[in-house]
């Protein structure tokens, strides 16, 4: 049991990292004999990693956990007036969550004030989100990103949305909500 707990702490570094580190520690005669049980299989490490993540959750229901997370972050984020926290909007049916911080919006405003044109990139992908048990439709991750400028200035997601409603009204609502929050932070004209 103690060994499993130790491994559980290590998998936060990544399943592959733990697997290959343990494999390097396995004596060569054991490897030559095909015995890699000392290093555990990647599948076993993935199960341990999943169990650790599950034990750290606030609730087993994903939607309820998001609601709790939203409330906790908003209640503890005392330094921002217009949009405290990170989860700004949450809807259940159809599922949708808008994610942005006041800090990210302020960074965009600072770029706009420089007077140079600012190009934002809109990207949509389904490869980084998993299905939510109570939702039937495919989830997609949308992101409005400020491009990076070299090593010390990486790209910055200004606003993100995870949803299973990919209609124009829903995407427009997300964009409108983001612009509305930006307008609360500046008198700079945004169109």
N, C-alpha and C positions, 0 to 999 in steps of 0.2 A: 504494500500500500504506500509506503514512504517513497519507494522508487517511482511509482506512478505520479505522486505529488511533485517530485523533483522534475520529472519529465514534463509535467503540465506547466511548470514555471518556465521551462526552457523553450517550449513550442511557441511562446510569444516572439521569439527571435526568428521564427519561420520553421515550418515543418522540414523543408529541404535542408536548411542549415543544420538542424539537429540530426537528421538522418545521415548526412555525409560526414559530420563530425564523429558520430558514433561508429560509422563504417570505417573511418580512418583509425579508430581506436581498437577495432577488432583485429586480433592476431591473424597474421597471414596464413598460418596452417588451417585455421577455421574457415577463412574465406576460400582457400583452395579446395576444402572439403564441401563447399557450398553452404556452410552454416553461417547465415547472417542474422540469426535470431537475437544476437547480442545488440545489434544496432536497431532492431525493430523494423517493421516494414513501414513504408510511407503511409499505407492505409491505416495502420494502427495509430501512427502519430497524428493523422488527420482526425481520427475518432477522438483521441485524447484532446486535441485542439478544440474540436467542436464541443466537447463536454465542458471544457474550461470556459469557453465563450458563453455557453448556455447557463453555467452557474453564476456568471457575472451579470446576467440580465435582471432588470427590475421586475419583469413579468413575462410569462410564457406567451401571452397574446401580443403579437407584433404591434397592432394598432394601439392597444392600451399602453404598451411600453413607450411608443412614440409620444402619446399624450402626457405620460408621466415625465418623460425626458424634457418635453417642451415646457411643462410647468416648472420643473426644477431649474432649468437653465434660465428661464425668464425671471424667476423669483430671486436667483442668486446674482444675476447680471445687473448690478446697481449703477454701473457707470454710463449707461446709455439710455436716452430718453425716448427716442422716436421708434427704435426697433430693437428692444433688448432680446438677447438670446440669438439662436441660430435657426430654429424651426419657427418660421414666421406665419405659416398657414398650413392647416391640416384638414383634409376632408376625407371621409371614409368611403362613400359610395357615389360616384367612382373615386377610387383612391387617388390622392394627390398630396404632395407635401412641397412647400416652397421653402428654400433654405438660403439665407443670406444673413450677413451681419452688418451692423451700422459701420464698423471699421472698413469693411470691403466697399461699401457705398461711398464712404468718405474718400477712400483712395481713388475711386473713379472720379469723384468731384474734383479732387486735386489735379488729376490729369486734364479734365475739361477746362479748368481755370488757366492752364498754361497757354491756351489759345490755339494750340495745334489740333488738327482733326484727330479724333480718337476713333479707332476702328475696334469694334467688339466682335467677337466670333461666337456664333451660335452653333452648338454641336449637340447631336442627339445620338445616343448609343443604348443598346440593350445588353451589352457585354459585361457591364459592371454591377448590375442589379440582379437580385434573385427574385423569384416569384414569392408573393405573399400568400399564405395558405388560404385566406378567405376571399381572395380576388382571382377571378378567372382569366381576365385579359392580361396580355403581355405588358410588363413594366418596362418603361424607358426612362433614361436619365437625360435631362436637358441641362445645358450649361451655357450661360453667357460669360465669356471669358475675355479679360483684358490681356492682350498678348504680352509676352515677356520681352525683355531687352537685355539679353545676355545672361551670364552665369549668376550674377548677383541680383537680378530682377526677373524671377521666373514668371510664367503666366499665372494670372490670378482669377479664379472663378468669382465673378461679381454676384451672380445669382444662379441658383440651381433649382431644378424641379425633378421629382421622381413621381411618375404618374402612369396610370393605365388608360387615361383618356387623352387620345392624341388628336382631338378635334381642334379646329381653328379657334373656336370660342374659348376653350380651356387654355390653350397656349397663349392666346391674347390676354386672358385674365391674368395669368402669371406675369407677363411682360408689363401689363398696366399696373399691377400691384407694385412691381419693382420700381417703375418710374414714379409712381405716387410717393413711395417712401423717399426716393432721391429728392423729389421736389420739396418734401418737408425739411430736408437738410440744407437746401441752398436756394438762393433766389436766381441762380443761373438757369437760363431757359433751356429746357431739354425737350427735343421733339423726336 
